[in-house]
Amino acid sequence: KGLVPDTDCYTYAIQTWCNSACRNELTEEEIEIDATKAHEMLDRMSEMYFRSGSVLVRPTAVDYNNVIRAWSRSSGGDAAEKAEGLLEKIESIYKDGDALMMPTSDTYLY
């Protein structure tokens, strides 16, 4: 068997792409690429969790907050909609009873 990434692996990858998107010297295109990469990692993580219920990979509010923060740096045409979609999703999952998805002040900061 090969190695299977866990929550920490995905969280660190998402955080790294987010931090990259938030660097001041980037062009808009580079910010968009980094935010997209962070979002793709979150989507992959969510898909693994919701498809299998695996406890090895489980997204948390921190992961959503990081991707929202990455999109907040982008002035791309649909960046705001993507961030808003993530906000709505985290609120919905929390309302459905997942305490790990409780929005924090960081969720609404950006």
C-alpha positions as CSV (number, residue, x, y, z in Angstrom):
1,K,0.0,0.0,0.0
2,G,1.0,3.6,-0.6
3,L,0.9,6.5,1.7
4,V,-2.5,8.1,2.3
5,P,-2.6,11.8,3.0
6,D,-4.4,12.8,6.2
7,T,-6.1,15.9,7.4
8,D,-2.9,17.6,8.4
9,C,-1.3,17.0,4.9
10,Y,-4.3,18.7,3.2
11,T,-4.5,21.5,5.8
12,Y,-0.8,22.3,5.3
13,A,-1.1,22.2,1.6
14,I,-4.2,24.5,1.6
15,Q,-2.5,26.9,4.0
16,T,0.6,27.0,1.8
17,W,-1.4,27.9,-1.3
18,C,-3.3,30.5,0.7
19,N,-0.1,32.0,2.1
20,S,1.3,32.1,-1.5
21,A,-1.8,33.9,-2.8
22,C,-1.5,36.5,0.0
23,R,2.1,37.6,-1.0
24,N,2.1,41.2,-2.0
25,E,4.4,40.9,-5.0
26,L,2.1,38.6,-7.0
27,T,0.2,39.5,-10.1
28,E,-3.5,39.0,-10.3
29,E,-3.0,36.0,-12.5
30,E,-0.7,34.4,-9.9
31,I,-3.1,35.1,-7.0
32,E,-5.9,33.5,-9.1
33,I,-3.7,30.4,-9.7
34,D,-2.8,30.1,-6.0
35,A,-6.4,30.6,-4.8
36,T,-7.6,28.0,-7.4
37,K,-5.0,25.5,-6.1
38,A,-6.1,26.0,-2.5
39,H,-9.7,25.6,-3.6
40,E,-8.9,22.4,-5.5
41,M,-7.2,20.9,-2.5
42,L,-10.2,21.7,-0.3
43,D,-12.5,20.2,-2.9
44,R,-10.4,17.0,-3.0
45,M,-10.3,16.8,0.8
46,S,-14.1,17.3,1.1
47,E,-14.7,14.8,-1.6
48,M,-12.6,12.2,0.2
49,Y,-14.4,12.8,3.5
50,F,-17.9,13.0,2.2
51,R,-17.5,10.1,-0.2
52,S,-15.9,7.7,2.3
53,G,-16.6,9.2,5.7
54,S,-12.9,8.6,6.3
55,V,-11.7,10.1,9.5
56,L,-8.2,10.3,8.1
57,V,-9.3,13.3,6.0
58,R,-11.8,15.7,7.3
59,P,-12.1,19.4,6.4
60,T,-12.5,21.9,9.2
61,A,-13.4,25.6,9.4
62,V,-9.7,26.5,9.3
63,D,-9.4,24.9,5.8
64,Y,-12.5,26.8,4.6
65,N,-11.2,30.0,6.2
66,N,-7.9,29.7,4.4
67,V,-9.5,29.3,1.0
68,I,-11.9,32.2,1.6
69,R,-8.8,34.3,2.5
70,A,-7.0,33.2,-0.7
71,W,-10.1,34.2,-2.8
72,S,-10.3,37.5,-0.9
73,R,-7.0,38.5,-2.4
74,S,-8.2,38.0,-5.9
75,S,-10.0,40.6,-8.0
76,G,-11.0,38.0,-10.6
77,G,-14.5,38.1,-11.9
78,D,-15.8,35.2,-9.9
79,A,-13.6,35.3,-6.8
80,A,-16.2,37.0,-4.6
81,E,-18.8,34.4,-5.6
82,K,-16.4,31.5,-4.9
83,A,-15.7,32.9,-1.4
84,E,-19.4,33.5,-0.8
85,G,-20.1,29.9,-1.9
86,L,-17.6,28.6,0.6
87,L,-19.1,30.7,3.3
88,E,-22.6,29.4,2.6
89,K,-21.3,25.9,2.6
90,I,-19.5,26.1,5.9
91,E,-22.6,27.7,7.5
92,S,-24.8,24.9,6.1
93,I,-22.5,22.1,7.3
94,Y,-22.3,23.7,10.7
95,K,-26.1,24.1,10.9
96,D,-26.4,20.4,10.0
97,G,-24.5,19.5,13.2
98,D,-20.8,19.4,12.3
99,A,-19.2,21.3,15.2
100,L,-15.8,21.3,13.5
101,M,-17.3,23.6,10.8
102,M,-18.4,26.3,13.2
103,P,-17.6,29.6,11.5
104,T,-15.2,31.9,13.5
105,S,-14.5,35.6,13.3
106,D,-11.8,34.7,10.7
107,T,-14.5,33.2,8.5
108,Y,-16.1,36.7,8.2
109,L,-13.0,38.8,8.3
110,Y,-12.2,38.6,4.6
